Amino acid sequence: MNSKLIRTLIIINGILIPIFILYIFGSIVYEKFEKVEPIELDNSFKFENQNLSKFSIQNSEPIQIPNSEFHYITVEKKYQSQYGEIDIDIENSPNMVRRNTINVLFLNKQQSEIGKLLSENGSITSMSVLNRFTENSEEFKQIKHIAYYIATKDTNEDGIIDNADQHYVYLSDLNGKNLKKVTDQKVKKVSMVKSRKRNDFDFI
């Protein structure tokens, strides 16, 4: 009788003990994963921290303008959400400004300011000089103007003037004076091309 009772208890323990161990192990695993469960981010908070109204103003180093004694400095917006844009090497790039440029300051030989391109800040997404990197001395001497792609109005009515607004082609002298709009045509891209007799614009 005692032996049967002992065998029965052994069998019951053999069943209950593994179940108990599995229960304890499962509880530990559940608590572990519950602690590392990913938290859903509030997107409104994320975008608030990348608000495009939050920016600082940064100027470039003085850069010499080809075939002249003048220099220029770009005045740029640096947004919190901007990645690397402010570090683009504009001195050795075909485009002489960065995307978030809002004005250009012009300097004389002594690098004293002689004026700014725009009376009020706007958006200048392109500034270029034909034959800027030419090794032909005669072509270099023919450099007389700077071409720009400029927006001066908030055409999309979002409260700011930036690279999303309508830009137009402008020309100025090498010292930034005599800024004139070349055309009222709406273009997406402009490039200067050299013809036999003069420098022309190619509009797209």
N, C-alpha and C positions, 0 to 999 in steps of 0.2 A: 504493500500500500504506500509506504513512504517512498519507495523507489519510483513508483508511477507518478506520484506528486512532484517528486524532484525533476523527473523527465519532462513533465508538463510545464513546470516553471522555467526549465532551461529553454524549452521550445518557445514559450511566450517571450522570455527575455531576448531570445535570438531574433524575434520579429520586432519587438518594441525598441530595442537598443539602436539598430540601424535606422529605424524611422525617426527616432529622437535625434540621432547624429545628423541625418539629412535635414531635419527641421532647423537645427542650430546653424548648420552650414548655409542653408538657404537664407536664413535671417541675416547672417553676416554679409553675404553677397548682395542682398537687396539693399541693405543700409549703405553699402559702399557705392553702389551705382546711383542711389538716390542722392548722395552727396555730390557726385560729379555730373549730375544731370544738367545739360546746357541751359543757360538762361536766355530767353528770347529778348533781344534788344528792342528798345523803343526807338523806332526809326525817326520819329519826330525829333528826338533828342539828338540823334546823330546828325541830321541835316541842319539842325539849329547851330551846331558847333561848326558847320562848314558854310555858314551864312556868307554869301558873297558881299554883303555890306561891310564885313569885317576885313579890313586890309590896312597895311601900312604903306608908306611912300618910301621908295628906294631909288636912288640915282645911280647911274652907271659912272664909270671913270671917264674922264675926258678922252675923246677919240678924235683924231685929226681928220679933217675933210680933205679928200683928194684935190690936188692942184690949187691949194689955198693955204693961207696961214691960220685959218679958222679951225676951231674944234667944236664938238657938240657933246652934250650930256643928255641922256634919256631920263625922263621922269616917269617912274613906273609904279603901278599898283602891285603890291605883293600880297596875295590872298592867303589865308590860313590853309586852304585846301589845295594850294598850288604845289605841283611836284616838279622841281627842276627847271621850270620856265625861267626863273630869274638868273640861272647859271649859264644860259646859252651864250656862247662866245660871239657877240655881235660885231666885235672889231674885225674878225676874220670870216664873217658870214656875209653872203650876198644881201641878206636883209639886215639893215643897219639898226633896227629896233626890235624889241621883243613884243610879244602879243599884247601885253597889258600896258603899253606905253600910253601916257595921257598927254604928254607935251615934250618938247625938245628945247633945251637951252643952248644958245650959241655963245661961244667964247672967242676972244681975240687972241693974238699971238702970245700975249702974256697970261692967257687963260682967265681973263676977267670977263664977266658976263656982259654981253652987248645986247641981249634981247632974247625973247622966246618966240617959238614958232606960232603958237596959238595964244590969242589974248585971254581965252578961257579954255580950261582943260577939256579935251575931247577924247577921241580914241584914234591912235595912229598904229595901224597894223603893219605898215610897210614903209620903208624909207630906203631909197636906192639911188645909186649913181652909176650911169652907164660907163663901162670901161674902167671901173674902179680898180680892178686888179690887173689891168693891161700892162704889158712890158714894153709896149710901143710908145715911145716918148711923144710922138706927134698926136696919137690918140689921147694920151694922158693930158696934154695941154688943151685939148678941145673940151674938157670937162668944165661946164659952166653952170649946170643946174642940178638940183636934187628933186627927185620925184617921190611923192608920198601917196598913201592910201589912207584917207582921213574921214572920220565921222565927227560932226560938230553938233548933231541934234539927236535926241532920243526918239528915233523913228519907230521903234517897236513899243514905245510908251510903257516901259517897265520901270521907269523911275531913275535909270542911270544911262550914261552914254558909255558903251563898251563895244567889244568886237562883234556883238550880235546886231548892232545897228547898221544902217545903210552907209557905206563908205564911198567916197568919190576920189578921183585922181586930182592931185594938186602938184604944182611946181613952185620952187623958190630959187633964189640965188644961192650961192654957196655959203653965204652968211645968214641964211634964213629969212632974208628980206624979200619983199615983193611976192608974197605967197598968193598964188592965183589958182582957182579951180580950172582944170583943163576941160572938163565936160560934165554935163548934168546927166549923162547916160549912166544907167545903173549897170554896173559890171560886177562880176564875181572875182575876176582875176585880171591883173594888168601887168604887162611886162614891157620894158623898153627894148626896142630892136633898132639896129643900126642899118640905115640905107646908104646909098652912095652919096647922096647930097645932104642928108640931115638925120637927126635922131627922131624916130617916130615911136608911137605907142601901139601896142597890140592889145585890143580889148576883147574880153571873153564874157 
